[in-house]
Amino acid sequence: METSNTDGLREQLIMTDPEFRELAREHGRYEARLSELSALQFPNDEEQLEEVTLKKKKLAVKDQMHDIMLRHQNASASAH
């Protein structure tokens, strides 16, 4: 997927697909919390574990979003 096409498709899906929109919001929440955690100079064990867990969750959400984008692209290609 080309970046410009990917960005456009992502924006379109955020506006039209409720599942994709919720995944994008969730991804953003994980990103924001990871930024907070990475800013900590001396994170404790709990914060370190939370960071690892959030990275895994964020990646899983990104994979789900990518799958939706591929399905949408394949459906569009089949329609032509």
Backbone bond lengths (Angstrom), bond angles and torsions (degrees), N, CA, C in turn:
res aa  C-N    CA-C-N  psi(-1)  N-CA   C-N-CA  omega(-1)  CA-C   N-CA-C  phi
1 M - - - 1.460 - - 1.533 109.37 -
2 E 1.305 116.48 130.98 1.450 120.78 176.76 1.519 109.25 -75.03
3 T 1.332 115.99 147.74 1.455 120.85 -175.80 1.525 112.44 -59.96
4 S 1.335 118.19 -46.12 1.465 119.69 -178.36 1.527 110.89 -64.51
5 N 1.331 117.22 -41.50 1.461 120.48 177.14 1.522 110.59 -65.77
6 T 1.328 116.07 -40.55 1.462 121.33 180.00 1.520 110.65 -62.44
7 D 1.336 116.60 -45.53 1.470 120.17 179.69 1.524 111.22 -62.34
8 G 1.320 116.61 -42.63 1.458 120.57 179.42 1.516 111.69 -65.34
9 L 1.320 116.33 -42.73 1.462 120.56 178.61 1.514 110.41 -65.13
10 R 1.326 116.06 -40.83 1.472 120.43 179.14 1.535 110.00 -59.41
11 E 1.315 116.28 -47.74 1.467 120.37 -179.98 1.531 110.98 -63.07
12 Q 1.326 116.80 -41.42 1.458 120.50 178.62 1.533 110.43 -61.62
13 L 1.326 116.66 -44.41 1.463 120.08 -178.81 1.523 112.03 -68.45
14 I 1.324 117.31 -34.10 1.467 120.21 176.40 1.532 109.53 -60.99
15 M 1.329 116.19 -37.38 1.463 119.82 -178.67 1.527 112.71 -79.75
16 T 1.338 118.18 -29.98 1.462 119.46 -170.95 1.520 116.06 -111.90
17 D 1.330 118.44 -18.52 1.464 121.17 -174.76 1.527 110.33 -115.77
18 P 1.349 118.04 108.76 1.471 120.76 -177.12 1.529 113.08 -59.23
19 E 1.321 117.67 -38.22 1.466 120.10 -179.98 1.532 110.16 -65.03
20 F 1.321 116.45 -45.73 1.460 120.92 179.53 1.529 110.42 -63.45
21 R 1.329 116.33 -41.74 1.468 121.32 179.90 1.526 110.64 -59.68
22 E 1.328 117.12 -44.57 1.467 120.83 179.63 1.524 110.83 -65.98
23 L 1.325 117.31 -39.56 1.468 120.28 177.50 1.539 110.53 -63.59
24 A 1.321 117.06 -39.90 1.468 120.78 178.74 1.527 110.46 -64.51
25 R 1.327 116.92 -40.22 1.471 120.34 177.17 1.527 110.83 -63.43
26 E 1.324 115.18 -45.12 1.462 120.37 179.90 1.533 110.05 -61.68
27 H 1.314 116.98 -42.95 1.460 122.07 178.05 1.531 109.91 -59.27
28 G 1.320 116.41 -42.87 1.470 121.33 178.63 1.514 112.70 -64.14
29 R 1.343 116.56 -39.46 1.472 119.98 177.81 1.529 110.53 -64.35
30 Y 1.318 116.51 -43.10 1.465 119.75 177.82 1.524 110.52 -62.35
31 E 1.313 116.46 -43.07 1.466 121.39 -179.99 1.535 110.56 -60.47
32 A 1.331 116.59 -44.35 1.466 120.56 -179.33 1.529 111.05 -63.45
33 R 1.319 116.96 -44.84 1.467 120.31 -180.00 1.531 110.69 -66.96
34 L 1.325 117.57 -37.83 1.463 119.96 177.31 1.529 111.07 -63.67
35 S 1.316 117.00 -35.92 1.469 120.66 176.79 1.525 110.21 -63.79
36 E 1.330 115.99 -42.02 1.470 120.31 177.43 1.527 110.61 -61.64
37 L 1.317 115.96 -45.63 1.462 120.18 -177.87 1.529 111.47 -66.90
38 S 1.317 117.63 -38.80 1.465 119.84 -179.02 1.530 111.80 -70.17
39 A 1.325 116.72 -20.55 1.463 120.86 178.87 1.528 111.99 -79.51
40 L 1.321 117.19 -13.84 1.462 120.39 179.80 1.530 109.63 -70.69
41 Q 1.325 115.43 130.48 1.458 119.11 -178.45 1.530 111.69 -73.57
42 F 1.338 116.23 -40.42 1.459 120.75 -179.30 1.530 109.89 -131.55
43 P 1.328 117.42 76.82 1.468 119.09 -179.73 1.528 111.04 -66.61
44 N 1.334 115.29 141.89 1.456 119.02 177.15 1.532 109.55 -80.70
45 D 1.317 116.07 177.89 1.467 120.44 -176.83 1.523 111.82 -59.85
46 E 1.339 116.49 -40.59 1.462 120.80 -179.73 1.522 110.96 -63.56
47 E 1.319 116.44 -42.39 1.471 120.75 179.65 1.532 111.05 -67.98
48 Q 1.321 117.26 -36.46 1.464 120.56 177.36 1.526 110.58 -65.73
49 L 1.330 116.27 -41.90 1.460 120.68 178.13 1.529 110.19 -65.14
50 E 1.338 116.73 -41.67 1.467 120.40 177.92 1.529 110.39 -60.39
51 E 1.320 117.48 -40.31 1.457 121.01 -179.69 1.533 110.66 -62.69
52 V 1.324 117.31 -45.79 1.463 121.17 179.75 1.529 110.06 -62.99
53 T 1.324 116.72 -44.03 1.465 121.69 -179.56 1.529 110.99 -63.41
54 L 1.334 116.49 -44.14 1.462 120.17 179.84 1.525 112.10 -64.65
55 K 1.327 116.95 -37.02 1.470 119.43 178.24 1.526 110.26 -62.33
56 K 1.325 116.77 -40.60 1.465 120.62 178.66 1.524 111.00 -66.78
57 K 1.338 116.58 -43.15 1.466 120.35 179.34 1.522 110.77 -64.47
58 K 1.335 116.09 -42.20 1.464 120.64 -179.51 1.526 110.44 -62.45
59 L 1.322 116.98 -41.53 1.456 120.91 178.34 1.530 111.17 -64.89
60 A 1.334 116.81 -40.15 1.471 120.20 178.61 1.527 110.70 -62.99
61 V 1.328 116.96 -41.70 1.467 121.21 178.44 1.527 110.06 -65.16
62 K 1.325 116.15 -41.64 1.463 119.59 178.61 1.530 110.33 -61.12
63 D 1.327 116.81 -40.71 1.470 120.74 177.52 1.528 111.13 -62.60
64 Q 1.327 117.18 -41.26 1.471 120.75 178.26 1.525 110.42 -62.98
65 M 1.333 116.22 -42.52 1.461 120.63 178.87 1.530 110.15 -63.03
66 H 1.312 116.37 -41.71 1.466 120.83 179.77 1.526 110.24 -63.14
67 D 1.323 117.11 -41.98 1.469 120.87 178.06 1.529 111.41 -59.95
68 I 1.315 116.72 -42.95 1.473 120.70 178.78 1.526 109.84 -63.21
69 M 1.323 116.48 -41.93 1.464 120.38 179.92 1.532 110.49 -63.61
70 L 1.325 117.19 -41.67 1.465 120.19 178.41 1.519 111.51 -64.70
71 R 1.326 117.02 -42.46 1.471 120.81 177.75 1.511 110.00 -59.05
72 H 1.335 115.92 -44.90 1.457 120.84 -178.90 1.533 110.66 -64.19
73 Q 1.329 117.01 -42.77 1.464 120.22 179.06 1.532 110.46 -64.31
74 N 1.328 116.60 -43.09 1.465 119.90 179.72 1.521 111.02 -64.25
75 A 1.325 117.12 -39.19 1.466 120.88 178.20 1.525 109.94 -65.28
76 S 1.319 117.15 -40.16 1.472 121.22 178.83 1.523 110.86 -66.81
77 A 1.313 116.86 -39.49 1.463 121.16 -179.68 1.526 110.09 -68.47
78 S 1.321 117.20 -36.80 1.468 121.11 179.44 1.519 111.92 -69.22
79 A 1.327 116.64 -29.19 1.463 121.33 -178.22 1.529 111.73 -73.93
80 H 1.319 115.89 -19.99 1.486 119.04 -177.92 1.465 111.96 -87.92
